[in-house]
Amino acid sequence: MRTQQRAYRRLLMLYPKSFRDEFATDLAQTFSDLVDDDGATKAWRRTIVDIAVSVPRSRLEAIMKSQKSNVVLNTLIVALIAAWFGTLAIGPIVGLPLLVVVLVLGVSQRSKLARALQPEQPSNLRRSRLMTAGIFGLIAVGSIASWMYHINHYEHLGGATVMLHNLIGLPTMVASICYLIAGLRTPRSTPSPVT
């Protein structure tokens, strides 16, 4: 049983430090009680499901509490959009729930998104532009990959498929190149004023 508890304590490392500091002892005791009451197999089954659900949520909560919540929100929305592009290879209907989530996040968090688009400090401008170039680049690569999949797996491509790939791939590729050039041309840091 000590092996079970050690393994569980190692899994607790997946949680953020603040969460572990507050709840690790109680969680370890609860797991030990579960093993005693229900047996190791049943306890692990319940524990794995709980960890799979609660670790991502607690990590996201910890990140959202930090100062980088705007960046995380933008990254989450872009990741969901990229995942939606990936589902286009399977079919446009499959990714519809992802698109709905993106729209809901975009509308409900629009003020945070607007603040995130404005860099807080000029020294962050270079990094912000380079990150934006990378995000647009990933979307462009996803669109190209989806295009290649469609070309290789279908004899005839519909006009809507071609137009959708062109509307996504070309603008994101151009935006990626523009942001990359702008980011590389932005000074690394702003000089401090001479007094």
Accessible surface in RSA format (square Angstrom, percent):
REM  Atomic radii and reference values for relative SASA: ProtOr
REM  Chains: A
REM  Algorithm: Lee & Richards
REM  Probe-radius: 1.40
REM  Slices: 20
REM RES _ NUM      All-atoms   Total-Side   Main-Chain    Non-polar    All polar
REM                ABS   REL    ABS   REL    ABS   REL    ABS   REL    ABS   REL
RES MET A   1   118.30  61.3  73.47  48.6  44.83 106.7  69.79  59.3  48.51  64.3
RES ARG A   2   183.21  76.9 180.97  92.3   2.24   5.3  57.30  78.3 125.91  76.3
RES THR A   3    93.46  66.5  92.62  93.9   0.84   2.0  66.11  88.8  27.35  41.3
RES GLN A   4    51.82  29.0  49.30  36.0   2.52   6.0   7.88  16.8  43.94  33.3
RES GLN A   5    54.50  30.5  53.41  39.0   1.09   2.6  16.56  35.2  37.94  28.8
RES ARG A   6   126.76  53.2 124.42  63.4   2.34   5.6  55.76  76.2  70.99  43.0
RES ALA A   7    37.79  34.7  33.57  51.8   4.22   9.6  35.70  50.3   2.09   5.5
RES TYR A   8    10.05   4.7  10.05   5.7   0.00   0.0   1.47   1.1   8.58  10.6
RES ARG A   9   120.88  50.8 114.93  58.6   5.95  14.2  44.16  60.3  76.72  46.5
RES ARG A  10   172.36  72.4 163.18  83.2   9.18  21.8  62.92  86.0 109.44  66.3
RES LEU A  11    48.19  26.8  47.13  33.7   1.06   2.7  48.18  33.8   0.01   0.0
RES LEU A  12     5.21   2.9   5.21   3.7   0.00   0.0   5.21   3.7   0.00   0.0
RES MET A  13   116.01  60.1 105.79  70.0  10.22  24.3  85.69  72.9  30.31  40.2
RES LEU A  14    83.64  46.6  80.47  57.6   3.17   8.0  82.32  57.8   1.32   3.6
RES TYR A  15     3.33   1.6   3.33   1.9   0.00   0.0   0.58   0.4   2.75   3.4
RES PRO A  16     9.75   7.1   8.72   8.0   1.03   3.7   9.75   8.1   0.00   0.0
RES LYS A  17   133.60  65.2 127.10  78.0   6.50  15.5  99.71  89.7  33.90  36.1
RES SER A  18    79.76  67.4  67.03  89.5  12.73  29.3  54.16 115.3  25.59  35.9
RES PHE A  19    52.58  26.3  48.21  29.9   4.37  11.4  52.54  31.9   0.04   0.1
RES ARG A  20    50.53  21.2  46.49  23.7   4.05   9.6  10.49  14.3  40.05  24.3
RES ASP A  21   102.88  72.1  64.77  64.5  38.11  90.1  33.60  79.1  69.28  69.1
RES GLU A  22   121.96  70.0  95.68  72.4  26.28  62.6  36.37  70.3  85.60  69.9
RES PHE A  23    78.46  39.3  78.37  48.5   0.10   0.3  78.46  47.6   0.00   0.0
RES ALA A  24    21.19  19.5  20.41  31.5   0.78   1.8  20.65  29.1   0.54   1.4
RES THR A  25   103.64  73.7 100.89 102.3   2.75   6.6  66.39  89.2  37.25  56.3
RES ASP A  26    91.94  64.4  88.65  88.2   3.28   7.8  26.56  62.5  65.38  65.2
RES LEU A  27    43.00  23.9  42.00  30.1   1.00   2.5  42.21  29.6   0.79   2.1
RES ALA A  28    10.44   9.6   7.88  12.2   2.56   5.8   8.34  11.7   2.10   5.6
RES GLN A  29   103.49  57.9 100.07  73.1   3.42   8.1  41.52  88.4  61.97  47.0
RES THR A  30    75.43  53.6  73.33  74.3   2.10   5.0  51.33  68.9  24.10  36.4
RES PHE A  31     3.59   1.8   2.05   1.3   1.54   4.0   3.32   2.0   0.28   0.8
RES SER A  32    13.89  11.7  13.76  18.4   0.12   0.3   4.25   9.0   9.64  13.5
RES ASP A  33    61.30  42.9  60.29  60.0   1.01   2.4  20.16  47.5  41.14  41.0
RES LEU A  34    32.79  18.3  31.60  22.6   1.19   3.0  32.52  22.8   0.27   0.7
RES VAL A  35    16.64  11.0  11.24  10.2   5.41  13.0  11.24   9.8   5.41  14.7
RES ASP A  36    88.69  62.1  53.38  53.1  35.31  83.5  27.59  64.9  61.10  60.9
RES ASP A  37   116.07  81.3  80.35  80.0  35.72  84.5  23.66  55.7  92.40  92.2
RES ASP A  38    57.37  40.2  31.77  31.6  25.60  60.5   8.39  19.7  48.98  48.8
RES GLY A  39    31.89  39.3   0.00   N/A  31.89  39.3  30.08  82.5   1.82   4.1
RES ALA A  40    33.97  31.2  26.65  41.1   7.32  16.7  26.65  37.5   7.32  19.4
RES THR A  41    99.62  70.8  90.18  91.4   9.44  22.5  59.66  80.1  39.96  60.4
RES LYS A  42   107.27  52.3 106.18  65.1   1.09   2.6  52.61  47.4  54.66  58.2
RES ALA A  43     0.00   0.0   0.00   0.0   0.00   0.0   0.00   0.0   0.00   0.0
RES TRP A  44    51.82  20.8  51.61  25.0   0.21   0.5  47.50  25.3   4.32   7.0
RES ARG A  45   151.21  63.5 143.62  73.2   7.59  18.1  71.81  98.1  79.40  48.1
RES ARG A  46   133.72  56.1 124.05  63.2   9.66  23.0  40.71  55.6  93.01  56.4
RES THR A  47     9.53   6.8   5.36   5.4   4.17   9.9   6.84   9.2   2.69   4.1
RES ILE A  48    89.59  51.0  88.94  66.3   0.65   1.6  89.04  64.1   0.55   1.5
RES VAL A  49    95.58  62.9  93.71  84.8   1.87   4.5  95.58  83.1   0.00   0.0
RES ASP A  50    70.07  49.1  64.79  64.5   5.27  12.5  23.69  55.8  46.38  46.3
RES ILE A  51    12.01   6.8  11.77   8.8   0.24   0.6  11.77   8.5   0.24   0.7
RES ALA A  52    66.01  60.7  43.84  67.6  22.17  50.4  54.11  76.2  11.89  31.5
RES VAL A  53    91.51  60.2  82.27  74.5   9.24  22.3  86.72  75.3   4.79  13.0
RES SER A  54    10.03   8.5  10.01  13.4   0.02   0.0  10.01  21.3   0.02   0.0
RES VAL A  55    18.75  12.3  18.75  17.0   0.00   0.0  18.75  16.3   0.00   0.0
RES PRO A  56    78.12  56.9  68.21  62.2   9.91  36.0  74.88  61.8   3.24  20.1
RES ARG A  57   133.95  56.2 128.40  65.5   5.55  13.2  57.35  78.4  76.60  46.4
RES SER A  58     9.44   8.0   7.02   9.4   2.42   5.6   7.46  15.9   1.98   2.8
RES ARG A  59   100.09  42.0 100.04  51.0   0.05   0.1  33.82  46.2  66.27  40.2
RES LEU A  60    74.56  41.5  72.73  52.0   1.83   4.6  73.81  51.8   0.75   2.0
RES GLU A  61    88.37  50.7  85.33  64.6   3.04   7.2  34.34  66.4  54.03  44.1
RES ALA A  62    35.18  32.3  20.70  31.9  14.48  32.9  25.86  36.4   9.32  24.7
RES ILE A  63    72.47  41.2  69.90  52.1   2.57   6.2  72.47  52.2   0.00   0.0
RES MET A  64    62.12  32.2  49.52  32.8  12.61  30.0  48.75  41.4  13.37  17.7
RES LYS A  65   176.27  86.0 139.88  85.8  36.39  86.6  93.03  83.7  83.24  88.7
RES SER A  66    52.56  44.4  36.35  48.5  16.21  37.3  44.57  94.9   8.00  11.2
RES GLN A  67   177.80  99.4 148.16 108.3  29.64  70.6  60.54 128.9 117.26  88.9
RES LYS A  68   140.96  68.8 138.58  85.0   2.38   5.7  84.24  75.8  56.72  60.4
RES SER A  69    18.02  15.2  18.02  24.0   0.00   0.0   0.58   1.2  17.44  24.4
RES ASN A  70    28.47  19.6  28.22  27.3   0.24   0.6   6.07  14.6  22.40  21.6
RES VAL A  71    68.81  45.3  67.74  61.3   1.07   2.6  68.81  59.8   0.00   0.0
RES VAL A  72    28.21  18.6  26.33  23.8   1.89   4.5  27.97  24.3   0.25   0.7
RES LEU A  73     3.70   2.1   3.38   2.4   0.32   0.8   3.70   2.6   0.00   0.0
RES ASN A  74    32.40  22.3  31.11  30.1   1.29   3.1  16.81  40.4  15.59  15.1
RES THR A  75    65.11  46.3  64.81  65.7   0.30   0.7  58.26  78.3   6.85  10.4
RES LEU A  76    61.76  34.4  57.68  41.3   4.08  10.3  61.33  43.1   0.43   1.2
RES ILE A  77    17.51  10.0  17.51  13.0   0.00   0.0  17.51  12.6   0.00   0.0
RES VAL A  78    32.22  21.2  32.22  29.2   0.00   0.0  32.22  28.0   0.00   0.0
RES ALA A  79    53.34  49.0  42.47  65.5  10.87  24.7  48.87  68.8   4.48  11.9
RES LEU A  80    30.71  17.1  30.55  21.9   0.16   0.4  30.70  21.6   0.01   0.0
RES ILE A  81    44.96  25.6  44.96  33.5   0.00   0.0  44.96  32.4   0.00   0.0
RES ALA A  82    38.11  35.0  29.22  45.1   8.89  20.2  30.37  42.8   7.75  20.5
RES ALA A  83    45.70  42.0  31.86  49.2  13.84  31.5  43.16  60.8   2.55   6.7
RES TRP A  84    33.12  13.3  33.12  16.0   0.00   0.0  32.43  17.3   0.69   1.1
RES PHE A  85    15.12   7.6  15.12   9.4   0.00   0.0  15.12   9.2   0.00   0.0
RES GLY A  86    44.35  54.7   0.00   N/A  44.35  54.7  34.58  94.9   9.77  21.9
RES THR A  87    23.39  16.6  22.83  23.1   0.56   1.3  23.32  31.3   0.08   0.1
RES LEU A  88    10.25   5.7   7.49   5.4   2.76   6.9   7.49   5.3   2.76   7.4
RES ALA A  89    17.44  16.0  16.45  25.4   1.00   2.3  16.51  23.3   0.93   2.5
RES ILE A  90   125.11  71.2  98.78  73.6  26.32  63.4 103.15  74.3  21.96  59.6
RES GLY A  91    15.54  19.2   0.00   N/A  15.54  19.2  15.54  42.6   0.00   0.0
RES PRO A  92    86.72  63.2  83.01  75.7   3.71  13.5  83.12  68.6   3.60  22.4
RES ILE A  93   131.38  74.8 128.16  95.5   3.22   7.8 128.20  92.3   3.18   8.6
RES VAL A  94    81.32  53.5  61.22  55.4  20.10  48.4  68.92  59.9  12.40  33.6
RES GLY A  95     0.23   0.3   0.00   N/A   0.23   0.3   0.23   0.6   0.00   0.0
RES LEU A  96    87.00  48.5  87.00  62.2   0.00   0.0  87.00  61.1   0.00   0.0
RES PRO A  97    87.15  63.5  80.72  73.6   6.43  23.4  86.55  71.5   0.61   3.8
RES LEU A  98    47.45  26.4  47.31  33.8   0.14   0.3  47.43  33.3   0.02   0.1
RES LEU A  99    49.84  27.8  49.84  35.7   0.00   0.0  49.84  35.0   0.00   0.0
RES VAL A 100    77.26  50.8  77.00  69.7   0.26   0.6  77.26  67.1   0.00   0.0
RES VAL A 101    68.49  45.1  65.99  59.7   2.51   6.0  68.49  59.5   0.00   0.0
RES VAL A 102    12.57   8.3  12.01  10.9   0.56   1.4  12.01  10.4   0.56   1.5
RES LEU A 103   106.89  59.5 104.82  75.0   2.07   5.2 106.70  74.9   0.19   0.5
RES VAL A 104    90.85  59.8  86.37  78.2   4.48  10.8  90.49  78.6   0.36   1.0
RES LEU A 105    36.41  20.3  36.41  26.1   0.00   0.0  36.41  25.6   0.00   0.0
RES GLY A 106    22.63  27.9   0.00   N/A  22.63  27.9  18.00  49.4   4.64  10.4
RES VAL A 107    97.55  64.2  95.45  86.4   2.11   5.1  97.55  84.8   0.00   0.0
RES SER A 108    69.59  58.8  37.07  49.5  32.52  74.9  40.54  86.3  29.05  40.7
RES GLN A 109    53.31  29.8  51.72  37.8   1.60   3.8   5.04  10.7  48.27  36.6
RES ARG A 110   158.15  66.4 155.27  79.2   2.88   6.9  60.06  82.1  98.09  59.4
RES SER A 111    69.40  58.6  61.66  82.3   7.73  17.8  43.29  92.2  26.11  36.6
RES LYS A 112    65.51  32.0  65.46  40.2   0.05   0.1  32.72  29.5  32.79  34.9
RES LEU A 113    31.21  17.4  31.11  22.3   0.10   0.3  31.21  21.9   0.00   0.0
RES ALA A 114    55.03  50.6  48.27  74.5   6.76  15.4  53.21  74.9   1.82   4.8
RES ARG A 115   129.87  54.5 122.21  62.3   7.66  18.2  64.44  88.1  65.43  39.7
RES ALA A 116    26.37  24.3   0.55   0.8  25.83  58.8   5.75   8.1  20.62  54.6
RES LEU A 117   138.57  77.2 113.05  80.9  25.52  64.2 116.00  81.5  22.57  60.7
RES GLN A 118   126.61  70.8 121.20  88.6   5.42  12.9  35.34  75.2  91.28  69.2
RES PRO A 119    55.29  40.3  27.16  24.8  28.13 102.3  36.29  30.0  19.01 118.1
RES GLU A 120   147.47  84.7 110.44  83.6  37.03  88.2  49.29  95.3  98.18  80.2
RES GLN A 121   100.94  56.4  99.95  73.0   0.99   2.4  23.36  49.7  77.58  58.8
RES PRO A 122    89.37  65.1  79.42  72.4   9.95  36.2  84.99  70.2   4.38  27.2
RES SER A 123    44.63  37.7  33.49  44.7  11.14  25.7  22.95  48.9  21.68  30.4
RES ASN A 124    42.28  29.2  41.79  40.4   0.49   1.2   8.24  19.8  34.04  32.9
RES LEU A 125    50.95  28.4  50.95  36.5   0.00   0.0  50.95  35.8   0.00   0.0
RES ARG A 126    35.15  14.8  35.07  17.9   0.08   0.2  10.03  13.7  25.11  15.2
RES ARG A 127   145.04  60.9 141.61  72.2   3.43   8.2  56.71  77.5  88.33  53.5
RES SER A 128    42.36  35.8  35.89  47.9   6.47  14.9  16.46  35.1  25.90  36.3
RES ARG A 129    73.41  30.8  72.91  37.2   0.50   1.2   4.94   6.8  68.46  41.5
RES LEU A 130    54.94  30.6  46.43  33.2   8.51  21.4  46.80  32.9   8.15  21.9
RES MET A 131    85.78  44.4  77.68  51.4   8.10  19.3  65.28  55.5  20.50  27.2
RES THR A 132    36.85  26.2  36.28  36.8   0.56   1.3  17.39  23.4  19.46  29.4
RES ALA A 133     4.92   4.5   3.73   5.8   1.18   2.7   4.07   5.7   0.85   2.2
RES GLY A 134    38.74  47.8   0.00   N/A  38.74  47.8  36.75 100.9   1.98   4.4
RES ILE A 135    40.63  23.1  40.27  30.0   0.36   0.9  40.27  29.0   0.36   1.0
RES PHE A 136    59.42  29.7  59.42  36.8   0.00   0.0  59.42  36.0   0.00   0.0
RES GLY A 137    18.26  22.5   0.00   N/A  18.26  22.5  18.18  49.9   0.08   0.2
RES LEU A 138   124.42  69.3 117.33  83.9   7.09  17.8 117.42  82.5   7.00  18.8
RES ILE A 139    12.22   7.0  11.54   8.6   0.69   1.7  12.22   8.8   0.00   0.0
RES ALA A 140     4.65   4.3   4.65   7.2   0.00   0.0   4.65   6.5   0.00   0.0
RES VAL A 141    95.26  62.7  94.95  86.0   0.31   0.8  94.99  82.5   0.27   0.7
RES GLY A 142    25.59  31.6   0.00   N/A  25.59  31.6  23.34  64.1   2.24   5.0
RES SER A 143     5.21   4.4   3.29   4.4   1.92   4.4   2.62   5.6   2.59   3.6
RES ILE A 144    77.10  43.9  75.84  56.5   1.26   3.0  77.10  55.5   0.00   0.0
RES ALA A 145    58.65  53.9  47.11  72.7  11.54  26.3  53.44  75.3   5.21  13.8
RES SER A 146     6.13   5.2   2.03   2.7   4.10   9.4   5.30  11.3   0.84   1.2
RES TRP A 147    73.22  29.4  73.22  35.4   0.00   0.0  56.36  30.1  16.86  27.4
RES MET A 148    96.17  49.8  96.17  63.6   0.00   0.0  81.00  68.9  15.18  20.1
RES TYR A 149    84.26  39.3  78.96  44.9   5.29  13.8  48.30  36.3  35.95  44.3
RES HIS A 150    18.71  10.2  18.71  13.0   0.00   0.0   6.54   6.7  12.17  14.2
RES ILE A 151    78.29  44.6  61.98  46.2  16.32  39.3  64.04  46.1  14.26  38.7
RES ASN A 152   107.74  74.3  72.84  70.4  34.90  84.0  19.22  46.3  88.52  85.6
RES HIS A 153   113.69  62.1  83.13  57.8  30.56  78.2  62.07  64.0  51.62  60.1
RES TYR A 154   102.09  47.7  89.69  51.0  12.40  32.3  67.88  51.0  34.22  42.2
RES GLU A 155   192.17 110.3 146.31 110.7  45.86 109.2  67.03 129.6 125.15 102.2
RES HIS A 156   154.71  84.6 135.43  94.1  19.28  49.3  95.97  98.9  58.74  68.4
RES LEU A 157    40.12  22.3  24.58  17.6  15.54  39.1  25.56  17.9  14.56  39.2
RES GLY A 158    32.84  40.5   0.00   N/A  32.84  40.5  25.89  71.1   6.95  15.6
RES GLY A 159    58.10  71.7   0.00   N/A  58.10  71.7  40.31 110.6  17.80  39.9
RES ALA A 160    76.93  70.7  66.12 102.0  10.81  24.6  68.25  96.1   8.68  23.0
RES THR A 161    35.17  25.0  31.44  31.9   3.74   8.9   6.77   9.1  28.41  42.9
RES VAL A 162    50.67  33.3  50.67  45.9   0.00   0.0  50.67  44.0   0.00   0.0
RES MET A 163   113.16  58.6 109.84  72.7   3.32   7.9  79.23  67.4  33.93  44.9
RES LEU A 164    57.21  31.9  55.86  40.0   1.35   3.4  56.96  40.0   0.25   0.7
RES HIS A 165    11.10   6.1   7.55   5.2   3.55   9.1   7.97   8.2   3.13   3.6
RES ASN A 166    69.29  47.8  65.96  63.7   3.33   8.0  13.79  33.2  55.49  53.6
RES LEU A 167   115.89  64.5 102.84  73.6  13.06  32.8 103.56  72.7  12.34  33.2
RES ILE A 168    20.23  11.5  17.29  12.9   2.93   7.1  20.22  14.6   0.01   0.0
RES GLY A 169     5.85   7.2   0.00   N/A   5.85   7.2   5.85  16.1   0.00   0.0
RES LEU A 170   103.47  57.6 103.01  73.7   0.46   1.2 103.26  72.5   0.21   0.6
RES PRO A 171    70.97  51.7  59.52  54.3  11.45  41.6  67.61  55.8   3.36  20.9
RES THR A 172    17.09  12.2  16.61  16.8   0.48   1.1  17.09  23.0   0.00   0.0
RES MET A 173    68.85  35.7  68.59  45.4   0.27   0.6  33.04  28.1  35.81  47.4
RES VAL A 174    90.29  59.4  89.47  81.0   0.82   2.0  90.29  78.4   0.00   0.0
RES ALA A 175    23.90  22.0  18.58  28.7   5.33  12.1  23.70  33.4   0.20   0.5
RES SER A 176    17.87  15.1  17.87  23.8   0.01   0.0   2.75   5.9  15.12  21.2
RES ILE A 177    91.37  52.0  90.99  67.8   0.38   0.9  91.37  65.8   0.00   0.0
RES CYS A 178    71.27  53.9  64.60  72.0   6.68  15.7  25.41  64.4  45.87  49.5
RES TYR A 179    86.20  40.2  85.11  48.4   1.09   2.8  40.70  30.6  45.50  56.1
RES LEU A 180    81.41  45.3  81.41  58.2   0.00   0.0  81.41  57.2   0.00   0.0
RES ILE A 181    93.82  53.4  92.63  69.0   1.20   2.9  93.82  67.6   0.00   0.0
RES ALA A 182    34.46  31.7  27.54  42.5   6.91  15.7  33.81  47.6   0.65   1.7
RES GLY A 183     0.00   0.0   0.00   N/A   0.00   0.0   0.00   0.0   0.00   0.0
RES LEU A 184   103.59  57.7  83.65  59.8  19.94  50.1  83.65  58.7  19.94  53.7
RES ARG A 185   196.32  82.4 164.83  84.0  31.48  75.0  52.04  71.1 144.28  87.4
RES THR A 186    12.45   8.9   7.06   7.2   5.39  12.9  10.84  14.6   1.61   2.4
RES PRO A 187    94.25  68.7  79.10  72.1  15.15  55.1  90.58  74.8   3.67  22.8
RES ARG A 188   184.55  77.5 166.68  85.0  17.88  42.6  62.11  84.9 122.44  74.2
RES SER A 189    73.60  62.2  63.45  84.7  10.15  23.4  31.11  66.3  42.48  59.5
RES THR A 190    70.65  50.2  55.52  56.3  15.13  36.0  34.11  45.8  36.53  55.2
RES PRO A 191   122.14  89.0  96.81  88.3  25.32  92.0 108.16  89.3  13.98  86.9
RES SER A 192    93.29  78.8  74.81  99.8  18.48  42.6  44.67  95.1  48.62  68.1
RES PRO A 193   120.54  87.9  95.44  87.0  25.10  91.2 107.23  88.5  13.31  82.7
RES VAL A 194   148.56  97.8 114.95 104.1  33.61  81.0 119.10 103.5  29.46  79.9
RES THR A 195   169.42 120.5  99.68 101.1  69.74 166.2 100.57 135.1  68.85 104.1
END  Absolute sums over single chains surface
CHAIN  1 A    13353.3      11616.9       1736.4       8790.1       4563.3
END  Absolute sums over all chains
TOTAL         13353.3      11616.9       1736.4       8790.1       4563.3
